[in-house]
Amino acid sequence: MSLFYLTSLLHLNCKSVVTKNGYKPLAINQLSSKKISVTQKDSQSTIAQQLKNTIDTKGNSNITIEKFSEYPDVDTAGEKTAKVLVSQTLSSGKKVSYPYEVPVTVVAKPGKFKTQEAFYKLGEKWNTENRSRMMVSATDTDGSDVPYSDGRVGSSNPDEVKKALKDDRIDKLFKASVELVFASMGGTVTSVSPVEAKYGNAIVLRGYEYGPRDSAGVFALIEENGNPKIIATSGKSTDNEAIHSSFPGKFYVETALYSMNQHTELALDKSTPTMVIKANGDDKKQDFLNRWGASRTLSVNYGDVFKAKEAEGKIGYTQDSTYTSLNRYQQPKEIFFEVTKNGYRPLQINQLTFKGLVVPPAVKKEAIEKEVKTAIDKNKQATVTFEKITDYPDTTHDGFQDVKVQVSEKLTSGNKVFFTYTIPVVVKDTDDQSDDQFILTAKNITAYSNQLANKTSDQLAAFILNLNFQGKCNDDNEFLIVV
């Protein structure tokens, strides 16, 4: 038998080789394979880096581990096999080879899952799209990106969140920790995301605050699919107690919307609101909020006007969840807001204050108009413009009269709103030095005596007129004036 033929046979199952000195045993098929571990979805180039670890060649310098002739299946985790080709160099310089089956453990490779702290606003829906705010990214074992809407991603619904929802919308402020789960091909990955619901852009109405409750609710302005909506929400508490028990059977709160959709100009004090809801102090909080449209939701347009009115003036508003005081408006009992893309913008249209005017008899209309314009300018309300006097006082004789003044304010939308003020006027000859009688009841003379001492009749007239205009003279005429 020729050496060539024997060598060919050895490629199949070689145990020895014929030499000049006789048979010489080969180690080519006497080696031991070693188990290796790879990670699910590893590339062949990554697996090839472990080639040297597959066969024990110790003491056999003429043996070479050549290559993986068959790579393991790494699509799924588990116990798999691979085939490795080994060669041995003969004394003749020729090589023989032999394939080994190598055990391989494919270790599961979980996907990558990254989450973050997420913030929500009152009125927003607690749906898949908004919950995805908690997730930064999910990457599966094969490198593919997985969206939150994929069925493999989900989240828990802790009690803090459940109790804050109404009709799948966020109705109450809350803080919670939500566990997110990603069922990747390489195993389940979990992560906890801190979440918080804040005011966002909202009108906050308070009343009897025996605890943090926002007793008349919070009217949150949100945007869904590019469309603005105002949602009536509970705010700090979902209680259903009386808004203010000290006002039983008496008006306490009102909210209204004036649509500007069909208008470029609108007189707010003479127009009927598109939507208006009212409540007495003993009305229940949730009952009041339920009156605001279907499911407490009202579609609006940017440029519309929202009105808030309260018996005690406990009105506030937030922008990006930051509470903004209305102190510069002296906590008004009624105020209008423009609905804008950046939130509610308080209007100054009905926030002007006027002292009573004193004019002489038979004064010309131009002079009265000048007095009114001066009074408006003193208010330093740059956004409010004098339009016209709609009703002039009767100046043919001395006495108390009214002048009605219409002002306007331009909205950021470019539209314009109007409001009419009734200003008290004393018609009196300013050159007349005769003493007029100003009679105050005994109940109030003491309280104001220090302010009345050594006053002229004109000064007394202006003082008492101002008290009347401030609402300090009641229906029983505690301050009686005879001119």
C-alpha positions as CSV (number, residue, x, y, z in Angstrom):
1,M,0.0,0.0,0.0
2,S,1.5,3.4,-1.0
3,L,2.0,6.2,1.5
4,F,-0.2,8.4,-0.7
5,Y,-3.1,6.0,-0.2
6,L,-2.5,5.8,3.5
7,T,-2.3,9.5,3.8
8,S,-5.6,9.9,2.0
9,L,-7.3,7.4,4.4
10,L,-5.9,9.3,7.4
11,H,-7.9,12.4,6.3
12,L,-11.0,10.3,7.1
13,N,-10.0,8.6,10.4
14,C,-6.4,8.8,11.0
15,K,-4.8,7.2,14.1
16,S,-1.3,6.4,12.8
17,V,1.0,7.0,9.9
18,V,3.5,4.7,8.2
19,T,7.0,5.9,8.4
20,K,10.4,4.5,7.5
21,N,10.7,3.4,11.1
22,G,7.3,1.9,11.2
23,Y,3.9,3.1,12.4
24,K,3.7,6.3,14.3
25,P,0.5,7.1,16.2
26,L,-1.1,10.5,15.4
27,A,-2.9,12.7,17.9
28,I,-5.2,14.3,15.3
29,N,-8.4,12.5,16.5
30,Q,-7.3,12.0,20.1
31,L,-7.8,15.5,21.3
32,S,-10.5,16.7,23.7
33,S,-13.0,19.4,22.8
34,K,-13.9,22.1,25.4
35,K,-17.2,23.8,26.0
36,I,-17.3,27.5,25.1
37,S,-19.9,30.2,25.9
38,V,-21.1,32.8,23.5
39,T,-23.8,35.4,23.7
40,Q,-27.1,35.3,21.8
41,K,-26.9,37.1,18.5
42,D,-23.1,37.2,18.5
43,S,-21.6,37.6,15.1
44,Q,-19.3,35.0,13.5
45,S,-16.3,37.2,13.9
46,T,-17.0,37.5,17.6
47,I,-17.5,33.7,18.0
48,A,-14.2,33.1,16.0
49,Q,-12.3,34.9,18.7
50,Q,-13.0,31.9,20.9
51,L,-11.5,29.4,18.4
52,K,-8.4,28.8,20.4
53,N,-10.5,27.8,23.4
54,T,-12.4,25.0,21.6
55,I,-9.7,22.2,21.6
56,D,-7.2,21.1,24.2
57,T,-3.9,20.9,22.1
58,K,-1.5,20.9,25.1
59,G,1.7,18.9,24.3
60,N,1.0,18.8,20.6
61,S,3.0,21.5,18.9
62,N,2.4,20.2,15.5
63,I,-1.4,20.5,15.8
64,T,-3.3,23.6,14.7
65,I,-6.9,24.6,15.4
66,E,-7.8,25.8,11.9
67,K,-11.3,27.2,11.9
68,F,-15.0,26.8,12.7
69,S,-16.3,24.7,9.9
70,E,-19.8,25.1,11.3
71,Y,-20.9,27.9,13.6
72,P,-23.4,27.4,16.4
73,D,-27.0,28.6,16.1
74,V,-27.1,31.8,18.2
75,D,-30.6,33.0,17.3
76,T,-31.9,31.5,20.6
77,A,-30.3,30.8,23.9
78,G,-29.5,27.3,25.1
79,E,-27.1,24.3,24.6
80,K,-25.8,24.2,21.0
81,T,-22.9,22.6,19.0
82,A,-20.3,23.9,16.6
83,K,-17.8,22.1,14.4
84,V,-14.1,22.9,14.5
85,L,-11.5,21.7,12.0
86,V,-8.1,20.7,13.4
87,S,-4.9,19.9,11.4
88,Q,-1.6,18.0,12.3
89,T,1.6,18.4,10.4
90,L,3.3,15.1,9.5
91,S,7.1,14.5,9.5
92,S,6.8,14.5,5.7
93,G,5.6,18.1,5.9
94,K,2.2,17.2,4.8
95,K,-1.0,17.9,6.8
96,V,-3.9,15.8,7.9
97,S,-7.1,17.3,9.3
98,Y,-10.0,16.2,11.5
99,P,-13.3,17.8,12.5
100,Y,-14.4,18.0,16.1
101,E,-17.9,18.7,17.5
102,V,-17.6,21.3,20.2
103,P,-20.4,22.0,22.8
104,V,-21.5,25.6,23.0
105,T,-23.6,27.4,25.6
106,V,-25.5,30.3,24.0
107,V,-26.2,32.7,26.8
108,A,-29.3,34.9,26.6
109,K,-28.7,38.5,25.7
110,P,-31.4,40.8,27.1
111,G,-32.3,43.8,25.1
112,K,-31.2,47.3,26.2
113,F,-33.9,49.3,28.0
114,K,-33.5,53.0,29.0
115,T,-36.2,54.9,30.9
116,Q,-36.4,58.4,32.4
117,E,-38.3,60.6,34.8
118,A,-41.5,61.8,33.1
119,F,-43.8,64.7,33.8
120,Y,-47.5,65.0,33.0
121,K,-50.2,67.7,33.1
122,L,-53.7,67.8,34.5
123,G,-56.2,66.9,31.8
124,E,-53.8,64.8,29.7
125,K,-54.9,61.3,28.7
126,W,-53.1,58.4,30.4
127,N,-52.7,56.5,27.1
128,T,-50.0,54.6,25.3
129,E,-48.7,57.7,23.5
130,N,-48.3,59.7,26.6
131,R,-47.0,56.8,28.8
132,S,-44.2,56.4,26.2
133,R,-42.8,59.6,27.7
134,M,-41.2,57.4,30.4
135,M,-39.2,55.4,27.9
136,V,-36.0,56.7,26.2
137,S,-35.3,53.6,24.1
138,A,-35.7,49.8,23.8
139,T,-33.3,47.9,21.7
140,D,-33.7,44.2,21.2
141,T,-31.0,41.5,21.1
142,D,-30.8,41.7,17.3
143,G,-30.2,45.5,17.4
144,S,-33.7,46.5,16.3
145,D,-35.4,49.4,17.9
146,V,-38.7,48.6,19.7
147,P,-41.3,51.4,20.2
148,Y,-43.4,51.7,23.3
149,S,-46.5,50.8,21.4
150,D,-45.0,47.3,20.7
151,G,-46.7,44.6,22.7
152,R,-43.4,43.6,24.2
153,V,-43.2,46.9,26.2
154,G,-45.6,47.7,29.1
155,S,-45.9,49.5,32.4
156,S,-47.5,49.0,35.8
157,N,-50.4,51.1,37.0
158,P,-49.7,51.9,40.7
159,D,-52.5,53.0,43.0
160,E,-51.3,56.6,43.0
161,V,-52.0,56.8,39.3
162,K,-55.2,54.8,39.3
163,K,-56.8,57.1,41.9
164,A,-55.7,60.2,39.9
165,L,-57.5,59.2,36.7
166,K,-61.1,60.0,35.5
167,D,-62.3,58.9,32.1
168,D,-58.7,57.9,31.3
169,R,-57.5,61.5,31.9
170,I,-55.3,62.8,34.7
171,D,-57.7,64.5,37.1
172,K,-55.5,64.9,40.2
173,L,-51.9,65.9,40.9
174,F,-49.7,62.9,41.9
175,K,-46.2,61.5,42.3
176,A,-45.5,57.8,41.7
177,S,-42.9,55.2,40.6
178,V,-43.9,53.2,37.5
179,E,-42.3,49.9,36.6
180,L,-41.7,49.5,32.9
181,V,-41.1,46.0,31.4
182,F,-39.4,45.0,28.1
183,A,-39.8,41.4,27.0
184,S,-36.8,41.2,24.7
185,M,-35.8,38.1,22.8
186,G,-33.0,37.7,25.3
187,G,-35.1,37.9,28.3
188,T,-37.2,40.4,30.3
189,V,-35.7,43.7,31.3
190,T,-37.4,46.0,33.9
191,S,-36.8,49.6,34.9
192,V,-38.5,52.0,37.3
193,S,-39.4,55.5,36.2
194,P,-40.4,58.3,38.6
195,V,-43.5,60.2,37.3
196,E,-45.3,63.3,38.4
197,A,-48.5,65.0,37.3
198,K,-48.3,68.9,37.5
199,Y,-50.7,71.8,36.8
200,G,-49.3,72.6,33.4
201,N,-51.2,75.6,32.0
202,A,-54.3,76.1,34.2
203,I,-56.7,78.3,36.0
204,V,-56.8,77.4,39.7
205,L,-60.0,78.1,41.7
206,R,-59.9,77.9,45.4
207,G,-62.5,78.4,48.1
208,Y,-62.7,76.8,51.5
209,E,-59.3,75.1,51.6
210,Y,-59.6,73.0,54.8
211,G,-56.7,71.0,53.2
212,P,-54.9,71.2,49.9
213,R,-57.9,70.7,47.6
214,D,-58.4,73.5,45.0
215,S,-62.0,73.5,46.1
216,A,-63.6,74.8,42.9
217,G,-61.3,72.8,40.6
218,V,-58.6,73.4,38.0
219,F,-59.4,74.3,34.4
220,A,-56.4,72.8,32.5
221,L,-55.5,73.9,29.0
222,I,-54.0,71.1,27.0
223,E,-53.3,70.4,23.3
224,E,-54.2,67.1,21.6
225,N,-53.3,66.4,18.0
226,G,-52.8,70.2,17.5
227,N,-56.3,71.0,19.0
228,P,-56.5,73.0,22.2
229,K,-59.0,71.8,24.9
230,I,-60.0,73.0,28.4
231,I,-60.5,70.1,30.8
232,A,-62.2,70.6,34.2
233,T,-60.0,68.7,36.7
234,S,-60.0,68.2,40.5
235,G,-56.4,69.6,41.1
236,K,-55.0,68.7,44.5
237,S,-57.9,66.6,45.7
238,T,-60.8,64.5,44.2
239,D,-63.1,65.2,47.2
240,N,-66.7,66.1,46.6
241,E,-67.3,68.4,49.5
242,A,-69.0,71.8,49.4
243,I,-67.0,74.4,47.5
244,H,-67.3,76.9,50.4
245,S,-69.8,76.0,53.1
246,S,-69.8,79.6,54.4
247,F,-71.8,80.6,51.2
248,P,-74.9,78.4,51.4
249,G,-77.4,79.2,48.7
250,K,-75.2,82.1,47.6
251,F,-73.2,82.5,44.4
252,Y,-69.6,81.6,44.8
253,V,-67.9,80.6,41.5
254,E,-68.4,80.9,37.7
255,T,-66.4,80.0,34.7
256,A,-67.2,80.8,31.1
257,L,-65.8,80.7,27.6
258,Y,-66.3,83.3,24.9
259,S,-65.6,81.8,21.5
260,M,-63.8,84.2,19.0
261,N,-64.1,81.7,16.2
262,Q,-66.7,83.8,14.3
263,H,-65.6,87.2,15.7
264,T,-62.8,89.7,15.2
265,E,-64.3,92.0,17.8
266,L,-66.4,91.2,20.8
267,A,-67.9,93.2,23.7
268,L,-67.3,90.9,26.6
269,D,-69.8,92.6,29.0
270,K,-72.6,92.5,26.4
271,S,-72.1,89.0,24.8
272,T,-73.4,85.6,25.8
273,P,-70.7,83.0,26.6
274,T,-70.4,79.9,24.5
275,M,-70.2,77.9,27.7
276,V,-70.9,79.0,31.3
277,I,-71.2,77.1,34.6
278,K,-72.0,78.5,38.0
279,A,-72.1,77.2,41.6
280,N,-73.2,78.3,45.0
281,G,-70.9,77.8,48.0
282,D,-72.7,74.7,49.2
283,D,-72.6,73.0,45.7
284,K,-70.3,70.0,45.6
285,K,-67.0,70.3,43.9
286,Q,-67.4,67.3,41.5
287,D,-70.9,68.3,40.7
288,F,-69.7,71.7,39.6
289,L,-66.9,70.3,37.5
290,N,-69.2,67.8,35.8
291,R,-71.1,70.6,34.2
292,W,-68.1,71.6,32.0
293,G,-68.9,69.9,28.7
294,A,-69.1,66.2,27.9
295,S,-66.7,64.3,30.1
296,R,-65.5,67.6,31.5
297,T,-63.9,68.4,28.2
298,L,-64.5,71.5,25.9
299,S,-62.8,72.0,22.6
300,V,-61.6,75.6,22.2
301,N,-59.5,77.7,19.8
302,Y,-56.5,79.8,20.4
303,G,-57.7,83.4,20.7
304,D,-60.8,82.4,22.7
305,V,-61.5,84.2,26.0
306,F,-62.0,82.4,29.3
307,K,-63.6,84.1,32.3
308,A,-63.1,83.2,36.0
309,K,-65.3,84.8,38.7
310,E,-65.3,84.1,42.4
311,A,-67.1,85.7,45.4
312,E,-63.8,85.9,47.3
313,G,-61.4,86.4,44.3
314,K,-59.4,83.2,45.1
315,I,-58.3,83.0,41.5
316,G,-54.9,82.0,40.3
317,Y,-53.2,80.6,37.2
318,T,-50.2,78.6,36.3
319,Q,-47.8,78.6,33.3
320,D,-45.7,75.5,32.8
321,S,-46.9,74.4,36.3
322,T,-45.5,77.6,37.9
323,Y,-48.2,79.4,40.0
324,T,-48.5,83.1,39.0
325,S,-50.1,85.5,41.5
326,L,-52.7,87.9,40.5
327,N,-51.7,90.4,43.2
328,R,-50.9,93.1,40.6
329,Y,-54.6,92.9,39.8
330,Q,-55.4,93.1,43.5
331,Q,-57.0,89.6,43.5
332,P,-59.9,90.5,41.3
333,K,-63.3,88.7,41.7
334,E,-63.7,88.6,38.0
335,I,-61.0,88.4,35.3
336,F,-60.7,87.4,31.7
337,F,-57.9,85.3,30.1
338,E,-56.9,84.9,26.5
339,V,-56.4,81.2,25.5
340,T,-53.0,81.1,23.8
341,K,-50.6,78.4,22.7
342,N,-48.4,79.3,25.6
343,G,-51.2,79.1,28.1
344,Y,-53.6,81.5,29.7
345,R,-52.8,85.2,29.3
346,P,-54.6,87.5,31.9
347,L,-56.3,90.4,30.3
348,Q,-56.5,93.9,31.8
349,I,-59.7,94.8,30.0
350,N,-61.9,94.8,33.2
351,Q,-59.1,95.5,35.7
352,L,-59.0,99.3,35.5
353,T,-60.0,101.3,38.6
354,F,-61.3,104.9,38.6
355,K,-61.7,107.6,41.2
356,G,-64.9,109.5,41.1
357,L,-64.8,112.5,38.7
358,V,-65.9,116.0,39.7
359,V,-67.0,118.2,36.8
360,P,-68.6,121.7,36.6
361,P,-72.2,122.1,35.3
362,A,-72.6,122.5,31.5
363,V,-69.1,121.2,30.9
364,K,-68.4,120.3,27.3
365,K,-68.2,116.7,26.2
366,E,-64.6,117.2,25.1
367,A,-63.6,118.2,28.6
368,I,-65.3,115.1,30.1
369,E,-63.5,112.9,27.6
370,K,-60.2,114.4,28.5
371,E,-60.8,113.7,32.2
372,V,-61.7,110.1,31.4
373,K,-58.6,109.6,29.2
374,T,-56.4,111.0,31.9
375,A,-57.9,108.6,34.4
376,I,-57.2,105.7,32.1
377,D,-53.6,106.8,31.6
378,K,-53.1,107.0,35.3
379,N,-54.0,103.3,35.5
380,K,-50.8,102.6,33.5
381,Q,-52.5,99.8,31.6
382,A,-50.6,100.0,28.4
383,T,-52.6,97.2,26.7
384,V,-56.0,98.9,27.2
385,T,-57.2,101.6,24.8
386,F,-59.9,104.3,25.3
387,E,-62.5,103.8,22.6
388,K,-65.4,106.2,23.3
389,I,-67.9,107.5,25.9
390,T,-71.2,105.7,25.2
391,D,-73.3,107.7,27.8
392,Y,-72.4,111.2,29.0
393,P,-73.6,112.5,32.3
394,D,-76.4,115.1,32.6
395,T,-74.5,118.2,33.5
396,T,-77.4,120.6,33.4
397,H,-77.7,120.5,37.2
398,D,-75.6,119.6,40.3
399,G,-75.7,116.1,41.6
400,F,-74.5,112.5,41.1
401,Q,-74.3,111.2,37.6
402,D,-72.6,108.4,35.7
403,V,-70.4,108.3,32.6
404,K,-70.1,105.1,30.6
405,V,-66.8,104.5,29.0
406,Q,-65.9,101.8,26.5
407,V,-62.3,100.5,26.3
408,S,-60.6,97.8,24.2
409,E,-57.7,95.4,24.4
410,K,-56.0,93.7,21.5
411,L,-55.5,90.0,21.8
412,T,-52.3,88.2,20.7
413,S,-54.5,86.6,17.9
414,G,-55.0,90.1,16.4
415,N,-58.7,90.2,17.5
416,K,-60.1,92.9,19.8
417,V,-62.3,92.7,22.9
418,F,-64.3,95.5,24.5
419,F,-65.6,96.3,28.0
420,T,-67.7,99.2,29.3
421,Y,-67.1,100.9,32.7
422,T,-69.6,103.0,34.6
423,I,-67.7,105.8,36.4
424,P,-69.5,107.9,39.1
425,V,-69.4,111.7,38.4
426,V,-70.2,114.6,40.7
427,V,-71.5,117.6,38.8
428,K,-70.6,120.6,41.0
429,D,-69.5,124.2,40.4
430,T,-65.9,124.1,41.4
431,D,-66.0,127.8,42.1
432,D,-68.9,127.5,44.5
433,Q,-67.5,127.8,48.0
434,S,-70.8,127.2,49.8
435,D,-70.9,124.4,52.3
436,D,-72.6,121.3,51.0
437,Q,-74.0,118.8,53.4
438,F,-72.3,115.4,53.7
439,I,-74.1,113.2,56.2
440,L,-72.5,110.0,57.5
441,T,-74.2,107.5,59.8
442,A,-73.0,107.3,63.4
443,K,-71.9,103.8,62.7
444,N,-69.2,104.9,60.3
445,I,-68.3,108.4,61.3
446,T,-65.9,107.3,64.0
447,A,-64.0,105.0,61.6
448,Y,-63.4,107.8,59.2
449,S,-63.3,110.9,61.5
450,N,-59.5,111.2,61.3
451,Q,-59.8,111.3,57.5
452,L,-62.6,113.9,57.5
453,A,-61.1,116.5,59.8
454,N,-60.5,119.9,58.3
455,K,-61.7,118.8,54.8
456,T,-63.4,121.2,52.4
457,S,-66.7,120.3,50.9
458,D,-65.0,119.3,47.6
459,Q,-62.5,117.1,49.4
460,L,-65.4,115.5,51.4
461,A,-67.3,114.9,48.1
462,A,-64.3,113.2,46.5
463,F,-63.6,111.1,49.6
464,I,-67.1,109.8,50.1
465,L,-67.6,109.3,46.3
466,N,-64.4,107.2,46.3
467,L,-65.8,105.1,49.2
468,N,-69.0,104.5,47.3
469,F,-67.1,103.4,44.2
470,Q,-64.9,101.1,46.3
471,G,-68.1,99.3,47.5
472,K,-67.8,100.6,51.1
473,C,-71.2,102.2,51.0
474,N,-73.8,99.4,51.3
475,D,-77.4,99.2,50.2
476,D,-78.6,100.7,53.4
477,N,-76.7,103.9,52.5
478,E,-74.4,104.0,55.4
479,F,-72.9,107.0,53.7
480,L,-75.5,109.6,52.8
481,I,-74.6,112.5,50.6
482,V,-76.6,115.6,50.0
483,V,-75.2,117.9,47.4
